[in-house]
Amino acid sequence: MKHLLIQTPLTLAQLHQRFGAEPASGWDEFWVSPDGQHALAESSQSLISLRYIPGGIKLSARYGTRLPDLGEWIQAQTVPSPQFENTGAPLAGAVPVLGLKHLPDAEDLDLLPDINSETEMNGVLQAQDLFLNPEFLAQGWQALFPGHQALNLEIGCGYAHFLAWLAPRHPEQAFVGLDIVSKVLKRAIRRLARSQVGNARLAKLDALHTLRELVAPASLDHLYILFPDPWPKNIRRRTLREDSLKLFASRLKAGGRLLFVSDDPDYAADAKALLSACPWFEATDFPLIEVRTKYEKKWLAQEKSITRLAFARMASTEWPDQGQWPGYAVNDSWQMPDWKIGRLDQIAAGFEPILLPGEQLSLRLQSCYRAATRSALRMRAILAPHGSLAQHAWLELDALGRLAPAKGSFIPFLRQRQHILSLFGQHLAAIAD
């Protein structure tokens, strides 16, 4: 269940007031937008969005299973209390008898975070498992594969046929498979478990963003791109394209190999032309791969032509032959300049969504919420790198003027975290001036 409709005459502002006086059991905080139209209820295991609608309040959950708990608390608040007055008249269209109504899962979730807070799939790495993991941030992939002698990455691992075949043949090496489709990854993780593969991990992550932020330069021995989507109607969305070649080359060690396989003649021809003309790669022999994936079997049965390309990264003065993970702290913060008491009120009152465009990364502050139990603002940020999927983060501004990722959230750009916080902070400071 992801949605719930509560029929109540109370407004979100009134619920915010009541939570501030007596927090609901098991919930950490209740946040409300300055206009009183939206709110967030937060616990250690759930994040619920609340939206004011005619007839009551709509609850939507991106993760967690506590919708009924919150619904029961809202119903309990509707009962008249000597401590509070129900100052608002019943909402238009409200039904006198209180009740719960389930809504279809197809409802939009535009108020909720995306990659940062998706329900964890057992065994599949999510962004928070890496960006909030002190050991990973300090050591890189060595933290997950202690003592491994080589790191290999597959983009679009699908059902893990290839990894389940390859990883057991090289137990001294580490293998990471990336995909963004949950139902595919659920089947893939079961396949690895059945094969008892201990040196491979699957992750639900955008490939290009992962290479930029979570893979050190000159650290990969192999980069596998097997049967990628050819995107015939929008070739700019292809994984292997002209503007991604430098990123691929920078993450491979000198001598590391990029292996590309495709059944699409146009994509294969374009990939071969791009790699052949690229100054960082030289053609090499394609290794023997005995396993056939689900789609490869299908294409072979249809007698489709399959192109297999292997290119080695040449030594270059732009990158070391072999790199090391630099190490990072868990999260950064930024202190608002000349902070004064009362500025939270000014920022909340003057907040409007803002877009901060950039050459490589566009930033947007989407929404703002105020805490019920303490002086703090919670803001939803969207960070959109050019050429890959947008990332989401929750930021918090406390009573002392400290801007930082909210508890359980993070800025998924390790080298730019301080700069991103400063850009957002400067915009917020301008509102308060």
C-alpha positions, 0 to 999 in steps of 0.5 A: 500500500502506497496511498491512503485518504484520511477524511478529516476536517483538520488542516495540515497546519493544525496537525503540525501544531498538535505534533509539536505539542505531543509527537506521535509515538514512533515518529521523529518529526512532522514537517509542513510547507509554509502554505500549509498544503503539503507535509512530511511525516518522518520516522527511522523507517518511513517517510510519508508525504501528506497533501491537503485535498478537498475532503481530507488529507492524502498520504503517500509513502515512498518507503516504509509500511507505516501508513496505517499508523499515521492514519490512525494518529490523524483520526485520533487528533480529529476527536475534540480535545480541551487542549486544542480548538478545531478552528477550521470548518469542515473541508468541502465535501468532507464525509461526517463519518471518518474512515480510511480509503485506499488509493491506487498505486498509480498515483503520482509521487512528485513530492517524494525523494527518488533514488535516495530513499527507495525501499532496500531490496535484499542484497542489492546495493542502493545509493544510500548503502554507498554514499552513507557507508563510512567504510565505503567512503573511506576505502571505496570498493575495497570495503566491500571486496577486501583483498580483491586483486581486480575490479570489474563492472558491468553496465546493464547486468540484466538477469546476471547470466553473465556475472553468474558465469564469470565471477566464479571463474575468477574468485580473486577478482571483484565484480559489480553489476549495475541496472536500474530496473527493480524487478530485473535486479530481484531476479538477478540477485536470486540467480547469484544466490543460487550460484553461490557467487561471493565475489559479485554485487549488484547495485541499482544505480545509474551507470554514468553517475556511478562511474563519475562518483563511485569509481576511482580513476584508473581502477577498473580492469574490465568494463562490460557493456553487453547488449545495451539498449540501442535507443534508435529514436534518441541515440543521445541516451545510449550508454556508449556515445561520444561524450561518454568515451572519456569517462570510460577511458578515465576509469579503466586502468592502462591496459584495462579493456572495454567489451561491447556486444550488440545485436543492433547493426546501427549501434554496433557500427557507431560504437566501432567507429567511435572506439576506433577513432578514440585516442585513448583506446586500441582494438584488441582480441575479444575473449572467449565467453561461453555463456549466452544471456537470455536475449543473446539466445533469442537473437541467435535463434532469429539468426541476427548478426551479433557484433563483439568489440574489445578495446584496451585503454592505452597509457595516457598522461591524462590519468595514472596507469592505476589509481586509488580511491581518495577517501571521503567523509560521510557528509559535509555542511555549510555555515550560513554567513552572518546568521541571526535568530529569526532568519528561518522565519524569513526563509520559510516565508520567502521560499520559492522553487529556484533553478540554478543552472550550470554547465555540468550540473543543474540544481533546483530547490523544489520545496520547503517544510518547517519542523514541528518540534524544533527550529529547522527547515527541510528542503527537497533538492534536485541535482541533474547532471547533464547526460545522466539521471537526476538525483534527489536529496533532502537538505536541512537548515537548523537554528544555528544556520548550518545547512547539511544533508538531512538525516538519512540523506546525502548529496550524491556528488562526492567531490562537489558536496561543499560547492553544492551546499554553498550554492544553495546556502547563498540562495537561501541567505539572499532570501533572508537579507 
